[in-house]
Amino acid sequence: MNQQELAEAVAASMWEEDEATRALGMKLESIAPGRAVISMKILDRMTNGHKTCHGGYIFTLADSAFAFACNSHNQRVVAFQCSITYLAPAFEDDVLTATANEVTVQGRSGIYDIHVSNQDGTRIAEFRGNSRTIKGTHIELST
């Protein structure tokens, strides 16, 4: 199994178990080693008192893309620190896309940058996630 096939198999396994991501209507658009793209349509119930998308939903979208990217190598990986900068508002019916890219992995620690944009390409938020590899894998590989 090559690295792309492994990333796809891991993503399929994770998708089956990820109730939160699926419940919010997210779609896994693409996966590759160290990279993931996930989209989500903003529904009226996701807006706040300003009639803009609540920042927690934007964070969750970025965090889901982060999770799929950093777990794509078939090692169990968790977040140990994340930060987000909101750049522009998102509104009901916008389709947001979070694109996660691996910046570096050294030992058990990784850094990932996630860009969140709307359907027009407007940058909505920048998210940086720091990961930590823990014990275990997502799928068993035959030897």
C-alpha positions as CSV (number, residue, x, y, z in Angstrom):
1,M,0.0,0.0,0.0
2,N,1.5,3.4,-1.0
3,Q,1.3,6.5,1.2
4,Q,-1.7,7.9,-0.7
5,E,-3.7,4.7,-0.4
6,L,-2.8,4.5,3.3
7,A,-4.0,8.1,3.9
8,E,-7.3,7.2,2.1
9,A,-7.8,4.1,4.2
10,V,-7.1,5.9,7.4
11,A,-9.5,8.7,6.5
12,A,-12.2,6.2,5.7
13,S,-11.7,4.6,9.1
14,M,-11.7,7.9,11.0
15,W,-14.8,9.1,9.1
16,E,-16.8,6.2,10.3
17,E,-16.0,7.0,13.9
18,D,-16.2,10.8,13.7
19,E,-19.8,11.6,14.8
20,A,-19.1,15.3,15.3
21,T,-17.7,16.0,11.9
22,R,-20.5,14.0,10.1
23,A,-23.3,15.5,12.3
24,L,-22.3,19.1,11.3
25,G,-22.6,18.1,7.6
26,M,-18.9,18.3,6.8
27,K,-17.6,16.7,3.7
28,L,-14.1,15.3,3.3
29,E,-13.2,16.7,-0.1
30,S,-9.7,15.3,-0.4
31,I,-7.0,13.5,1.7
32,A,-3.3,13.0,1.1
33,P,-0.3,12.3,3.4
34,G,-0.2,15.3,5.7
35,R,-3.0,17.1,3.9
36,A,-6.8,17.2,4.2
37,V,-9.6,19.4,2.7
38,I,-13.0,19.5,4.5
39,S,-16.0,21.7,3.6
40,M,-19.1,22.7,5.5
41,K,-22.2,24.7,4.6
42,I,-23.2,27.3,7.2
43,L,-26.8,26.8,8.3
44,D,-29.0,29.3,10.1
45,R,-28.5,27.4,13.4
46,M,-24.8,28.1,13.1
47,T,-25.1,31.9,13.2
48,N,-24.8,34.1,16.3
49,G,-26.4,37.4,17.4
50,H,-24.6,39.3,14.7
51,K,-26.1,36.9,12.1
52,T,-22.6,35.7,11.2
53,C,-21.2,32.2,11.7
54,H,-20.3,31.5,15.3
55,G,-16.5,31.2,15.6
56,G,-16.8,27.8,17.3
57,Y,-18.1,26.3,14.1
58,I,-15.3,27.7,12.1
59,F,-12.8,26.4,14.7
60,T,-14.4,23.0,14.6
61,L,-14.2,22.8,10.8
62,A,-10.5,23.8,10.9
63,D,-9.9,21.3,13.8
64,S,-11.5,18.5,11.8
65,A,-9.2,19.2,8.8
66,F,-6.3,19.3,11.2
67,A,-7.2,15.9,12.6
68,F,-7.5,14.2,9.3
69,A,-4.2,15.7,8.0
70,C,-2.2,14.8,11.1
71,N,-3.6,11.2,11.4
72,S,-3.1,10.5,7.7
73,H,0.2,8.6,8.3
74,N,-1.7,5.9,10.3
75,Q,-0.4,6.9,13.7
76,R,-2.9,8.1,16.3
77,V,-2.3,11.8,16.7
78,V,-4.1,14.3,19.0
79,A,-4.0,18.1,19.3
80,F,-2.1,19.6,22.2
81,Q,-2.4,23.2,21.2
82,C,-4.4,25.1,18.6
83,S,-4.9,28.8,17.8
84,I,-7.1,30.6,15.4
85,T,-7.3,34.1,13.9
86,Y,-10.6,35.2,12.4
87,L,-10.1,37.4,9.4
88,A,-13.6,37.9,7.9
89,P,-17.1,36.9,8.8
90,A,-18.9,33.9,7.3
91,F,-22.7,34.0,6.8
92,E,-25.6,31.6,6.4
93,D,-25.4,29.6,3.2
94,D,-21.7,30.2,2.8
95,V,-19.7,27.0,2.1
96,L,-16.4,27.1,4.1
97,T,-13.5,25.0,3.1
98,A,-10.6,24.2,5.5
99,T,-7.4,23.2,3.9
100,A,-4.9,21.6,6.3
101,N,-1.2,21.2,5.4
102,E,1.6,19.6,7.4
103,V,4.4,22.1,8.1
104,T,6.7,19.8,10.0
105,V,6.9,16.7,12.0
106,Q,9.8,16.1,14.4
107,G,9.6,13.1,16.7
108,R,6.2,13.0,18.2
109,S,5.4,16.6,17.6
110,G,3.9,18.2,14.4
111,I,2.8,21.6,13.2
112,Y,-0.1,22.1,10.8
113,D,-1.5,25.2,9.1
114,I,-5.2,25.3,8.2
115,H,-6.6,28.0,5.9
116,V,-10.4,28.5,6.0
117,S,-12.0,30.2,3.0
118,N,-15.5,30.7,1.7
119,Q,-16.9,29.8,-1.7
120,D,-15.6,33.0,-3.2
121,G,-12.0,32.4,-2.0
122,T,-12.2,35.0,0.8
123,R,-9.9,34.0,3.6
124,I,-12.1,33.6,6.7
125,A,-9.6,32.3,9.3
126,E,-6.1,31.0,9.8
127,F,-5.6,28.1,12.3
128,R,-2.4,26.6,13.5
129,G,-2.4,23.2,15.2
130,N,0.3,21.5,17.2
131,S,0.0,17.7,17.3
132,R,1.3,15.0,19.5
133,T,1.6,11.3,18.4
134,I,0.2,8.8,20.9
135,K,0.2,5.0,20.9
136,G,-1.7,3.1,18.3
137,T,-2.7,3.1,14.7
138,H,-6.0,3.5,12.9
139,I,-5.8,0.4,10.6
140,E,-3.8,-2.7,10.8
141,L,-1.4,-3.3,7.9
142,S,-0.7,-6.8,6.8
143,T,3.0,-7.8,6.6
